Amino acid sequence: MTDQAMRYLASALAIGLGALGPGLGIGLLASKAMDALGRNPEARDALFVPMIIGIAFTEAIAIYALVVAIIIKFV
């Protein structure tokens, strides 16, 4: 296996595995928020902002994985 092929494989693994965790995290965050809203609809204002902040932090991890994958591929 050549050096270039190893770079492509490492880049694919970095973004593939790096996006798996945030995908699961966002799904769990949204699922629990919908469950909480189903039980107590009046809590919408108290749940919305922390849910959005949690989703933003979780999405940042996927962006870091993308940056690492690009660095591996081109450096």
PDB file of N, CA, C and O in Angstrom:
ATOM      1  N   MET A   1       0.840  -1.165   0.000  1.00  0.00           N
ATOM      2  CA  MET A   1       0.000   0.000   0.000  1.00  0.00           C
ATOM      3  C   MET A   1       0.898   1.245   0.000  1.00  0.00           C
ATOM      4  O   MET A   1       1.837   1.356   0.788  1.00  0.00           O
ATOM      5  N   THR A   2       0.590   2.145  -0.878  1.00  0.00           N
ATOM      6  CA  THR A   2       1.416   3.348  -1.008  1.00  0.00           C
ATOM      7  C   THR A   2       1.104   4.361   0.089  1.00  0.00           C
ATOM      8  O   THR A   2       0.121   4.240   0.819  1.00  0.00           O
ATOM      9  N   ASP A   3       1.972   5.358   0.178  1.00  0.00           N
ATOM     10  CA  ASP A   3       1.796   6.411   1.169  1.00  0.00           C
ATOM     11  C   ASP A   3       0.509   7.204   0.904  1.00  0.00           C
ATOM     12  O   ASP A   3      -0.211   7.561   1.836  1.00  0.00           O
ATOM     13  N   GLN A   4       0.233   7.469  -0.358  1.00  0.00           N
ATOM     14  CA  GLN A   4      -0.977   8.212  -0.725  1.00  0.00           C
ATOM     15  C   GLN A   4      -2.238   7.422  -0.360  1.00  0.00           C
ATOM     16  O   GLN A   4      -3.211   8.001   0.122  1.00  0.00           O
ATOM     17  N   ALA A   5      -2.227   6.134  -0.582  1.00  0.00           N
ATOM     18  CA  ALA A   5      -3.382   5.297  -0.238  1.00  0.00           C
ATOM     19  C   ALA A   5      -3.606   5.261   1.267  1.00  0.00           C
ATOM     20  O   ALA A   5      -4.750   5.264   1.721  1.00  0.00           O
ATOM     21  N   MET A   6      -2.539   5.228   2.036  1.00  0.00           N
ATOM     22  CA  MET A   6      -2.667   5.254   3.492  1.00  0.00           C
ATOM     23  C   MET A   6      -3.254   6.583   3.965  1.00  0.00           C
ATOM     24  O   MET A   6      -4.043   6.610   4.909  1.00  0.00           O
ATOM     25  N   ARG A   7      -2.879   7.667   3.325  1.00  0.00           N
ATOM     26  CA  ARG A   7      -3.434   8.971   3.679  1.00  0.00           C
ATOM     27  C   ARG A   7      -4.934   9.029   3.407  1.00  0.00           C
ATOM     28  O   ARG A   7      -5.704   9.536   4.221  1.00  0.00           O
ATOM     29  N   TYR A   8      -5.337   8.502   2.251  1.00  0.00           N
ATOM     30  CA  TYR A   8      -6.761   8.489   1.922  1.00  0.00           C
ATOM     31  C   TYR A   8      -7.541   7.625   2.913  1.00  0.00           C
ATOM     32  O   TYR A   8      -8.633   8.000   3.340  1.00  0.00           O
ATOM     33  N   LEU A   9      -6.989   6.486   3.272  1.00  0.00           N
ATOM     34  CA  LEU A   9      -7.655   5.593   4.226  1.00  0.00           C
ATOM     35  C   LEU A   9      -7.754   6.241   5.606  1.00  0.00           C
ATOM     36  O   LEU A   9      -8.797   6.163   6.254  1.00  0.00           O
ATOM     37  N   ALA A  10      -6.680   6.875   6.054  1.00  0.00           N
ATOM     38  CA  ALA A  10      -6.693   7.541   7.358  1.00  0.00           C
ATOM     39  C   ALA A  10      -7.661   8.717   7.358  1.00  0.00           C
ATOM     40  O   ALA A  10      -8.345   8.953   8.354  1.00  0.00           O
ATOM     41  N   SER A  11      -7.728   9.451   6.262  1.00  0.00           N
ATOM     42  CA  SER A  11      -8.655  10.572   6.156  1.00  0.00           C
ATOM     43  C   SER A  11     -10.100  10.089   6.205  1.00  0.00           C
ATOM     44  O   SER A  11     -10.937  10.689   6.880  1.00  0.00           O
ATOM     45  N   ALA A  12     -10.389   9.019   5.497  1.00  0.00           N
ATOM     46  CA  ALA A  12     -11.746   8.467   5.496  1.00  0.00           C
ATOM     47  C   ALA A  12     -12.130   7.941   6.877  1.00  0.00           C
ATOM     48  O   ALA A  12     -13.259   8.143   7.325  1.00  0.00           O
ATOM     49  N   LEU A  13     -11.215   7.281   7.540  1.00  0.00           N
ATOM     50  CA  LEU A  13     -11.499   6.782   8.887  1.00  0.00           C
ATOM     51  C   LEU A  13     -11.678   7.925   9.881  1.00  0.00           C
ATOM     52  O   LEU A  13     -12.525   7.843  10.770  1.00  0.00           O
ATOM     53  N   ALA A  14     -10.896   8.978   9.742  1.00  0.00           N
ATOM     54  CA  ALA A  14     -10.997  10.113  10.664  1.00  0.00           C
ATOM     55  C   ALA A  14     -12.366  10.764  10.583  1.00  0.00           C
ATOM     56  O   ALA A  14     -12.981  11.026  11.617  1.00  0.00           O
ATOM     57  N   ILE A  15     -12.853  11.030   9.391  1.00  0.00           N
ATOM     58  CA  ILE A  15     -14.156  11.691   9.284  1.00  0.00           C
ATOM     59  C   ILE A  15     -15.282  10.696   9.522  1.00  0.00           C
ATOM     60  O   ILE A  15     -16.317  11.065  10.077  1.00  0.00           O
ATOM     61  N   GLY A  16     -15.106   9.457   9.118  1.00  0.00           N
ATOM     62  CA  GLY A  16     -16.157   8.461   9.331  1.00  0.00           C
ATOM     63  C   GLY A  16     -16.400   8.192  10.800  1.00  0.00           C
ATOM     64  O   GLY A  16     -17.541   8.229  11.260  1.00  0.00           O
ATOM     65  N   LEU A  17     -15.344   7.922  11.536  1.00  0.00           N
ATOM     66  CA  LEU A  17     -15.486   7.669  12.970  1.00  0.00           C
ATOM     67  C   LEU A  17     -15.726   8.952  13.743  1.00  0.00           C
ATOM     68  O   LEU A  17     -16.388   8.944  14.781  1.00  0.00           O
ATOM     69  N   GLY A  18     -15.188  10.057  13.238  1.00  0.00           N
ATOM     70  CA  GLY A  18     -15.378  11.336  13.907  1.00  0.00           C
ATOM     71  C   GLY A  18     -16.789  11.880  13.775  1.00  0.00           C
ATOM     72  O   GLY A  18     -17.202  12.706  14.588  1.00  0.00           O
ATOM     73  N   ALA A  19     -17.529  11.447  12.788  1.00  0.00           N
ATOM     74  CA  ALA A  19     -18.912  11.899  12.620  1.00  0.00           C
ATOM     75  C   ALA A  19     -19.901  10.937  13.275  1.00  0.00           C
ATOM     76  O   ALA A  19     -21.069  11.284  13.456  1.00  0.00           O
ATOM     77  N   LEU A  20     -19.457   9.753  13.627  1.00  0.00           N
ATOM     78  CA  LEU A  20     -20.344   8.768  14.239  1.00  0.00           C
ATOM     79  C   LEU A  20     -20.798   9.210  15.632  1.00  0.00           C
ATOM     80  O   LEU A  20     -21.987   9.154  15.946  1.00  0.00           O
ATOM     81  N   GLY A  21     -19.864   9.645  16.453  1.00  0.00           N
ATOM     82  CA  GLY A  21     -20.196  10.071  17.808  1.00  0.00           C
ATOM     83  C   GLY A  21     -21.113  11.281  17.857  1.00  0.00           C
ATOM     84  O   GLY A  21     -22.123  11.250  18.559  1.00  0.00           O
ATOM     85  N   PRO A  22     -20.789  12.354  17.125  1.00  0.00           N
ATOM     86  CA  PRO A  22     -21.697  13.504  17.124  1.00  0.00           C
ATOM     87  C   PRO A  22     -23.085  13.180  16.562  1.00  0.00           C
ATOM     88  O   PRO A  22     -24.084  13.736  17.018  1.00  0.00           O
ATOM     89  N   GLY A  23     -23.148  12.294  15.587  1.00  0.00           N
ATOM     90  CA  GLY A  23     -24.455  11.899  15.060  1.00  0.00           C
ATOM     91  C   GLY A  23     -25.307  11.223  16.122  1.00  0.00           C
ATOM     92  O   GLY A  23     -26.495  11.511  16.265  1.00  0.00           O
ATOM     93  N   LEU A  24     -24.683  10.326  16.858  1.00  0.00           N
ATOM     94  CA  LEU A  24     -25.400   9.681  17.957  1.00  0.00           C
ATOM     95  C   LEU A  24     -25.749  10.677  19.051  1.00  0.00           C
ATOM     96  O   LEU A  24     -26.844  10.628  19.611  1.00  0.00           O
ATOM     97  N   GLY A  25     -24.831  11.574  19.355  1.00  0.00           N
ATOM     98  CA  GLY A  25     -25.076  12.567  20.398  1.00  0.00           C
ATOM     99  C   GLY A  25     -26.222  13.499  20.069  1.00  0.00           C
ATOM    100  O   GLY A  25     -27.055  13.785  20.929  1.00  0.00           O
ATOM    101  N   ILE A  26     -26.277  13.975  18.838  1.00  0.00           N
ATOM    102  CA  ILE A  26     -27.362  14.868  18.438  1.00  0.00           C
ATOM    103  C   ILE A  26     -28.689  14.119  18.453  1.00  0.00           C
ATOM    104  O   ILE A  26     -29.712  14.668  18.861  1.00  0.00           O
ATOM    105  N   GLY A  27     -28.670  12.879  18.012  1.00  0.00           N
ATOM    106  CA  GLY A  27     -29.891  12.078  18.053  1.00  0.00           C
ATOM    107  C   GLY A  27     -30.394  11.872  19.469  1.00  0.00           C
ATOM    108  O   GLY A  27     -31.594  11.973  19.725  1.00  0.00           O
ATOM    109  N   LEU A  28     -29.490  11.583  20.387  1.00  0.00           N
ATOM    110  CA  LEU A  28     -29.896  11.403  21.780  1.00  0.00           C
ATOM    111  C   LEU A  28     -30.386  12.710  22.397  1.00  0.00           C
ATOM    112  O   LEU A  28     -31.369  12.712  23.138  1.00  0.00           O
ATOM    113  N   LEU A  29     -29.718  13.813  22.101  1.00  0.00           N
ATOM    114  CA  LEU A  29     -30.158  15.109  22.618  1.00  0.00           C
ATOM    115  C   LEU A  29     -31.574  15.455  22.146  1.00  0.00           C
ATOM    116  O   LEU A  29     -32.419  15.854  22.947  1.00  0.00           O
ATOM    117  N   ALA A  30     -31.820  15.303  20.871  1.00  0.00           N
ATOM    118  CA  ALA A  30     -33.139  15.621  20.339  1.00  0.00           C
ATOM    119  C   ALA A  30     -34.193  14.660  20.866  1.00  0.00           C
ATOM    120  O   ALA A  30     -35.315  15.069  21.164  1.00  0.00           O
ATOM    121  N   SER A  31     -33.843  13.398  20.981  1.00  0.00           N
ATOM    122  CA  SER A  31     -34.784  12.405  21.492  1.00  0.00           C
ATOM    123  C   SER A  31     -35.193  12.702  22.927  1.00  0.00           C
ATOM    124  O   SER A  31     -36.379  12.660  23.257  1.00  0.00           O
ATOM    125  N   LYS A  32     -34.234  12.998  23.770  1.00  0.00           N
ATOM    126  CA  LYS A  32     -34.543  13.292  25.174  1.00  0.00           C
ATOM    127  C   LYS A  32     -35.307  14.604  25.310  1.00  0.00           C
ATOM    128  O   LYS A  32     -36.171  14.728  26.178  1.00  0.00           O
ATOM    129  N   ALA A  33     -35.000  15.583  24.463  1.00  0.00           N
ATOM    130  CA  ALA A  33     -35.734  16.850  24.514  1.00  0.00           C
ATOM    131  C   ALA A  33     -37.190  16.646  24.101  1.00  0.00           C
ATOM    132  O   ALA A  33     -38.093  17.206  24.722  1.00  0.00           O
ATOM    133  N   MET A  34     -37.422  15.853  23.062  1.00  0.00           N
ATOM    134  CA  MET A  34     -38.796  15.585  22.638  1.00  0.00           C
ATOM    135  C   MET A  34     -39.548  14.775  23.693  1.00  0.00           C
ATOM    136  O   MET A  34     -40.742  14.985  23.903  1.00  0.00           O
ATOM    137  N   ASP A  35     -38.859  13.862  24.349  1.00  0.00           N
ATOM    138  CA  ASP A  35     -39.465  13.085  25.420  1.00  0.00           C
ATOM    139  C   ASP A  35     -39.861  14.004  26.578  1.00  0.00           C
ATOM    140  O   ASP A  35     -40.948  13.870  27.139  1.00  0.00           O
ATOM    141  N   ALA A  36     -38.986  14.923  26.927  1.00  0.00           N
ATOM    142  CA  ALA A  36     -39.280  15.862  28.012  1.00  0.00           C
ATOM    143  C   ALA A  36     -40.429  16.790  27.628  1.00  0.00           C
ATOM    144  O   ALA A  36     -41.271  17.105  28.469  1.00  0.00           O
ATOM    145  N   LEU A  37     -40.476  17.232  26.376  1.00  0.00           N
ATOM    146  CA  LEU A  37     -41.574  18.100  25.939  1.00  0.00           C
ATOM    147  C   LEU A  37     -42.895  17.351  25.884  1.00  0.00           C
ATOM    148  O   LEU A  37     -43.955  17.932  26.116  1.00  0.00           O
ATOM    149  N   GLY A  38     -42.832  16.072  25.581  1.00  0.00           N
ATOM    150  CA  GLY A  38     -44.051  15.272  25.586  1.00  0.00           C
ATOM    151  C   GLY A  38     -44.619  15.115  26.984  1.00  0.00           C
ATOM    152  O   GLY A  38     -45.835  15.067  27.168  1.00  0.00           O
ATOM    153  N   ARG A  39     -43.740  15.036  27.961  1.00  0.00           N
ATOM    154  CA  ARG A  39     -44.191  14.897  29.351  1.00  0.00           C
ATOM    155  C   ARG A  39     -44.615  16.228  29.955  1.00  0.00           C
ATOM    156  O   ARG A  39     -45.537  16.276  30.770  1.00  0.00           O
ATOM    157  N   ASN A  40     -43.944  17.313  29.559  1.00  0.00           N
ATOM    158  CA  ASN A  40     -44.229  18.624  30.143  1.00  0.00           C
ATOM    159  C   ASN A  40     -44.109  19.700  29.058  1.00  0.00           C
ATOM    160  O   ASN A  40     -43.041  20.291  28.897  1.00  0.00           O
ATOM    161  N   PRO A  41     -45.181  19.959  28.319  1.00  0.00           N
ATOM    162  CA  PRO A  41     -45.111  20.928  27.211  1.00  0.00           C
ATOM    163  C   PRO A  41     -44.796  22.362  27.652  1.00  0.00           C
ATOM    164  O   PRO A  41     -44.301  23.161  26.857  1.00  0.00           O
ATOM    165  N   GLU A  42     -45.077  22.684  28.901  1.00  0.00           N
ATOM    166  CA  GLU A  42     -44.808  24.048  29.369  1.00  0.00           C
ATOM    167  C   GLU A  42     -43.320  24.320  29.541  1.00  0.00           C
ATOM    168  O   GLU A  42     -42.922  25.474  29.698  1.00  0.00           O
ATOM    169  N   ALA A  43     -42.501  23.292  29.513  1.00  0.00           N
ATOM    170  CA  ALA A  43     -41.062  23.452  29.729  1.00  0.00           C
ATOM    171  C   ALA A  43     -40.318  23.768  28.439  1.00  0.00           C
ATOM    172  O   ALA A  43     -39.093  23.647  28.391  1.00  0.00           O
ATOM    173  N   ARG A  44     -41.032  24.167  27.398  1.00  0.00           N
ATOM    174  CA  ARG A  44     -40.385  24.414  26.105  1.00  0.00           C
ATOM    175  C   ARG A  44     -39.278  25.466  26.200  1.00  0.00           C
ATOM    176  O   ARG A  44     -38.177  25.267  25.686  1.00  0.00           O
ATOM    177  N   ASP A  45     -39.576  26.570  26.853  1.00  0.00           N
ATOM    178  CA  ASP A  45     -38.581  27.646  26.943  1.00  0.00           C
ATOM    179  C   ASP A  45     -37.365  27.232  27.766  1.00  0.00           C
ATOM    180  O   ASP A  45     -36.245  27.650  27.472  1.00  0.00           O
ATOM    181  N   ALA A  46     -37.577  26.420  28.783  1.00  0.00           N
ATOM    182  CA  ALA A  46     -36.462  25.977  29.634  1.00  0.00           C
ATOM    183  C   ALA A  46     -35.605  24.923  28.941  1.00  0.00           C
ATOM    184  O   ALA A  46     -34.434  24.769  29.289  1.00  0.00           O
ATOM    185  N   LEU A  47     -36.150  24.196  27.974  1.00  0.00           N
ATOM    186  CA  LEU A  47     -35.404  23.133  27.297  1.00  0.00           C
ATOM    187  C   LEU A  47     -34.749  23.568  25.995  1.00  0.00           C
ATOM    188  O   LEU A  47     -33.738  22.996  25.587  1.00  0.00           O
ATOM    189  N   PHE A  48     -35.310  24.565  25.347  1.00  0.00           N
ATOM    190  CA  PHE A  48     -34.875  24.897  23.996  1.00  0.00           C
ATOM    191  C   PHE A  48     -33.436  25.395  23.933  1.00  0.00           C
ATOM    192  O   PHE A  48     -32.643  24.888  23.139  1.00  0.00           O
ATOM    193  N   VAL A  49     -33.091  26.368  24.748  1.00  0.00           N
ATOM    194  CA  VAL A  49     -31.745  26.954  24.692  1.00  0.00           C
ATOM    195  C   VAL A  49     -30.664  25.944  25.083  1.00  0.00           C
ATOM    196  O   VAL A  49     -29.670  25.837  24.365  1.00  0.00           O
ATOM    197  N   PRO A  50     -30.805  25.194  26.191  1.00  0.00           N
ATOM    198  CA  PRO A  50     -29.768  24.194  26.496  1.00  0.00           C
ATOM    199  C   PRO A  50     -29.645  23.104  25.428  1.00  0.00           C
ATOM    200  O   PRO A  50     -28.551  22.598  25.178  1.00  0.00           O
ATOM    201  N   MET A  51     -30.777  22.741  24.794  1.00  0.00           N
ATOM    202  CA  MET A  51     -30.720  21.740  23.732  1.00  0.00           C
ATOM    203  C   MET A  51     -29.925  22.272  22.540  1.00  0.00           C
ATOM    204  O   MET A  51     -29.090  21.553  21.991  1.00  0.00           O
ATOM    205  N   ILE A  52     -30.169  23.511  22.135  1.00  0.00           N
ATOM    206  CA  ILE A  52     -29.458  24.095  20.996  1.00  0.00           C
ATOM    207  C   ILE A  52     -27.967  24.245  21.311  1.00  0.00           C
ATOM    208  O   ILE A  52     -27.125  23.997  20.448  1.00  0.00           O
ATOM    209  N   ILE A  53     -27.642  24.646  22.528  1.00  0.00           N
ATOM    210  CA  ILE A  53     -26.231  24.777  22.914  1.00  0.00           C
ATOM    211  C   ILE A  53     -25.544  23.408  22.902  1.00  0.00           C
ATOM    212  O   ILE A  53     -24.413  23.284  22.434  1.00  0.00           O
ATOM    213  N   GLY A  54     -26.219  22.396  23.410  1.00  0.00           N
ATOM    214  CA  GLY A  54     -25.658  21.041  23.388  1.00  0.00           C
ATOM    215  C   GLY A  54     -25.448  20.524  21.984  1.00  0.00           C
ATOM    216  O   GLY A  54     -24.433  19.891  21.694  1.00  0.00           O
ATOM    217  N   ILE A  55     -26.409  20.792  21.107  1.00  0.00           N
ATOM    218  CA  ILE A  55     -26.269  20.366  19.709  1.00  0.00           C
ATOM    219  C   ILE A  55     -25.108  21.108  19.044  1.00  0.00           C
ATOM    220  O   ILE A  55     -24.371  20.515  18.256  1.00  0.00           O
ATOM    221  N   ALA A  56     -24.937  22.380  19.346  1.00  0.00           N
ATOM    222  CA  ALA A  56     -23.835  23.151  18.750  1.00  0.00           C
ATOM    223  C   ALA A  56     -22.484  22.621  19.211  1.00  0.00           C
ATOM    224  O   ALA A  56     -21.564  22.490  18.404  1.00  0.00           O
ATOM    225  N   PHE A  57     -22.353  22.312  20.503  1.00  0.00           N
ATOM    226  CA  PHE A  57     -21.087  21.760  20.993  1.00  0.00           C
ATOM    227  C   PHE A  57     -20.821  20.378  20.406  1.00  0.00           C
ATOM    228  O   PHE A  57     -19.678  20.046  20.093  1.00  0.00           O
ATOM    229  N   THR A  58     -21.861  19.580  20.258  1.00  0.00           N
ATOM    230  CA  THR A  58     -21.699  18.250  19.678  1.00  0.00           C
ATOM    231  C   THR A  58     -21.307  18.348  18.207  1.00  0.00           C
ATOM    232  O   THR A  58     -20.475  17.575  17.733  1.00  0.00           O
ATOM    233  N   GLU A  59     -21.896  19.283  17.495  1.00  0.00           N
ATOM    234  CA  GLU A  59     -21.565  19.472  16.083  1.00  0.00           C
ATOM    235  C   GLU A  59     -20.134  19.974  15.904  1.00  0.00           C
ATOM    236  O   GLU A  59     -19.499  19.690  14.889  1.00  0.00           O
ATOM    237  N   ALA A  60     -19.629  20.714  16.878  1.00  0.00           N
ATOM    238  CA  ALA A  60     -18.247  21.205  16.800  1.00  0.00           C
ATOM    239  C   ALA A  60     -17.257  20.050  16.748  1.00  0.00           C
ATOM    240  O   ALA A  60     -16.212  20.156  16.107  1.00  0.00           O
ATOM    241  N   ILE A  61     -17.577  18.952  17.418  1.00  0.00           N
ATOM    242  CA  ILE A  61     -16.689  17.784  17.388  1.00  0.00           C
ATOM    243  C   ILE A  61     -16.607  17.225  15.971  1.00  0.00           C
ATOM    244  O   ILE A  61     -15.530  16.824  15.528  1.00  0.00           O
ATOM    245  N   ALA A  62     -17.719  17.193  15.261  1.00  0.00           N
ATOM    246  CA  ALA A  62     -17.708  16.720  13.871  1.00  0.00           C
ATOM    247  C   ALA A  62     -16.902  17.655  12.978  1.00  0.00           C
ATOM    248  O   ALA A  62     -16.226  17.204  12.054  1.00  0.00           O
ATOM    249  N   ILE A  63     -16.969  18.940  13.247  1.00  0.00           N
ATOM    250  CA  ILE A  63     -16.183  19.894  12.460  1.00  0.00           C
ATOM    251  C   ILE A  63     -14.694  19.700  12.725  1.00  0.00           C
ATOM    252  O   ILE A  63     -13.884  19.795  11.803  1.00  0.00           O
ATOM    253  N   TYR A  64     -14.327  19.428  13.981  1.00  0.00           N
ATOM    254  CA  TYR A  64     -12.924  19.134  14.292  1.00  0.00           C
ATOM    255  C   TYR A  64     -12.459  17.877  13.555  1.00  0.00           C
ATOM    256  O   TYR A  64     -11.338  17.833  13.050  1.00  0.00           O
ATOM    257  N   ALA A  65     -13.310  16.867  13.492  1.00  0.00           N
ATOM    258  CA  ALA A  65     -12.955  15.642  12.772  1.00  0.00           C
ATOM    259  C   ALA A  65     -12.767  15.925  11.285  1.00  0.00           C
ATOM    260  O   ALA A  65     -11.876  15.357  10.654  1.00  0.00           O
ATOM    261  N   LEU A  66     -13.594  16.793  10.726  1.00  0.00           N
ATOM    262  CA  LEU A  66     -13.445  17.163   9.323  1.00  0.00           C
ATOM    263  C   LEU A  66     -12.135  17.893   9.079  1.00  0.00           C
ATOM    264  O   LEU A  66     -11.460  17.640   8.081  1.00  0.00           O
ATOM    265  N   VAL A  67     -11.773  18.789   9.974  1.00  0.00           N
ATOM    266  CA  VAL A  67     -10.507  19.517   9.839  1.00  0.00           C
ATOM    267  C   VAL A  67      -9.329  18.557   9.918  1.00  0.00           C
ATOM    268  O   VAL A  67      -8.381  18.672   9.141  1.00  0.00           O
ATOM    269  N   VAL A  68      -9.381  17.609  10.850  1.00  0.00           N
ATOM    270  CA  VAL A  68      -8.302  16.619  10.971  1.00  0.00           C
ATOM    271  C   VAL A  68      -8.218  15.777   9.709  1.00  0.00           C
ATOM    272  O   VAL A  68      -7.118  15.485   9.240  1.00  0.00           O
ATOM    273  N   ALA A  69      -9.359  15.377   9.147  1.00  0.00           N
ATOM    274  CA  ALA A  69      -9.362  14.571   7.925  1.00  0.00           C
ATOM    275  C   ALA A  69      -8.753  15.348   6.762  1.00  0.00           C
ATOM    276  O   ALA A  69      -8.006  14.783   5.963  1.00  0.00           O
ATOM    277  N   ILE A  70      -9.067  16.636   6.663  1.00  0.00           N
ATOM    278  CA  ILE A  70      -8.500  17.458   5.582  1.00  0.00           C
ATOM    279  C   ILE A  70      -7.000  17.627   5.775  1.00  0.00           C
ATOM    280  O   ILE A  70      -6.235  17.578   4.812  1.00  0.00           O
ATOM    281  N   ILE A  71      -6.583  17.824   7.015  1.00  0.00           N
ATOM    282  CA  ILE A  71      -5.135  17.954   7.275  1.00  0.00           C
ATOM    283  C   ILE A  71      -4.410  16.660   6.922  1.00  0.00           C
ATOM    284  O   ILE A  71      -3.343  16.702   6.310  1.00  0.00           O
ATOM    285  N   ILE A  72      -4.969  15.517   7.295  1.00  0.00           N
ATOM    286  CA  ILE A  72      -4.342  14.243   6.966  1.00  0.00           C
ATOM    287  C   ILE A  72      -4.240  14.066   5.448  1.00  0.00           C
ATOM    288  O   ILE A  72      -3.224  13.590   4.942  1.00  0.00           O
ATOM    289  N   LYS A  73      -5.284  14.447   4.734  1.00  0.00           N
ATOM    290  CA  LYS A  73      -5.309  14.228   3.298  1.00  0.00           C
ATOM    291  C   LYS A  73      -4.308  15.101   2.542  1.00  0.00           C
ATOM    292  O   LYS A  73      -3.673  14.635   1.596  1.00  0.00           O
ATOM    293  N   PHE A  74      -4.164  16.359   2.950  1.00  0.00           N
ATOM    294  CA  PHE A  74      -3.371  17.288   2.146  1.00  0.00           C
ATOM    295  C   PHE A  74      -1.987  17.609   2.712  1.00  0.00           C
ATOM    296  O   PHE A  74      -1.211  18.301   2.053  1.00  0.00           O
ATOM    297  N   VAL A  75      -1.661  17.138   3.890  1.00  0.00           N
ATOM    298  CA  VAL A  75      -0.345  17.453   4.453  1.00  0.00           C
ATOM    299  C   VAL A  75       0.532  16.225   4.424  1.00  0.00           C
ATOM    300  O   VAL A  75       1.684  16.279   4.854  1.00  0.00           O
TER     301      VAL A  75
END
